[in-house]
Amino acid sequence: MIRHHVFLRFPNDRDPASIEDLLAGLHAVCAPLSGVLDIRIGDNVSPEDPVVHGFRHAFVIDFATTADRDAYLVDEQHQAFGGRLVDAVDGGTDGILVFDLELD
């Protein structure tokens, strides 16, 4: 299983409702794809503010296999969603951190 983490740093003045609407679109991106086991979207609740580095939102997608994750990465809907994220976060791609973890 692959757990795909995406951490997001939005500008401080970004409307929270617009962030929520944007991230809700992830479900539509993943719905037609096989191998998506779970999707979680949420806010960073860590009290360790100095090491959060502004990454206050995230989503996690669990994929059954590496091939399922790879199919998601090249999917047209994912590419479009990713472009909207890059446009919305602080600093373009500098406002996004991706970390994939292989789980047994």
TAFENBEL-V585900 format. One record per residue. N is the residue number from 1. NEAR is the number of other ideal C-beta (glycine too) atoms within 12 Angstrom. D_CENTER is the distance of its C-alpha to the mean C-alpha in Angstrom with 2 decimals. Layout:
N NEAR D_CENTER
N NEAR D_CENTER
//
This chain:
1 22 17.11
2 29 13.91
3 27 11.19
4 36 7.97
5 27 6.29
6 35 3.76
7 28 6.10
8 39 7.09
9 28 10.82
10 30 12.24
11 20 16.01
12 13 18.09
13 9 19.82
14 23 16.91
15 13 17.83
16 16 15.88
17 10 16.57
18 19 15.08
19 31 11.71
20 19 12.04
21 17 13.21
22 29 10.51
23 33 7.70
24 19 10.48
25 25 10.63
26 35 7.94
27 21 10.94
28 20 13.22
29 30 11.36
30 31 11.52
31 16 14.92
32 15 17.16
33 30 15.82
34 16 17.82
35 23 16.73
36 31 13.66
37 22 14.95
38 20 12.61
39 27 9.43
40 21 9.00
41 26 7.63
42 20 9.65
43 19 11.38
44 23 12.60
45 11 16.15
46 16 17.50
47 8 20.97
48 10 20.83
49 12 20.13
50 8 21.64
51 10 19.15
52 19 15.97
53 18 16.42
54 24 14.88
55 28 11.34
56 26 11.65
57 36 8.36
58 32 5.45
59 37 4.10
60 29 6.19
61 37 7.84
62 25 11.46
63 32 13.39
64 23 17.18
65 19 17.88
66 19 16.93
67 16 18.29
68 25 15.97
69 32 12.89
70 18 14.90
71 22 15.73
72 36 12.15
73 24 11.76
74 14 14.97
75 25 14.69
76 15 15.76
77 22 13.56
78 29 10.39
79 15 12.18
80 16 13.01
81 29 9.67
82 28 8.53
83 19 11.88
84 24 11.46
85 33 8.51
86 23 10.87
87 20 13.68
88 28 12.42
89 32 11.41
90 25 14.36
91 19 15.79
92 16 13.86
93 18 12.25
94 15 13.69
95 27 11.27
96 29 8.25
97 26 8.64
98 25 7.70
99 17 9.91
100 22 11.13
101 17 13.87
102 15 16.68
103 18 18.24
104 6 21.77
//
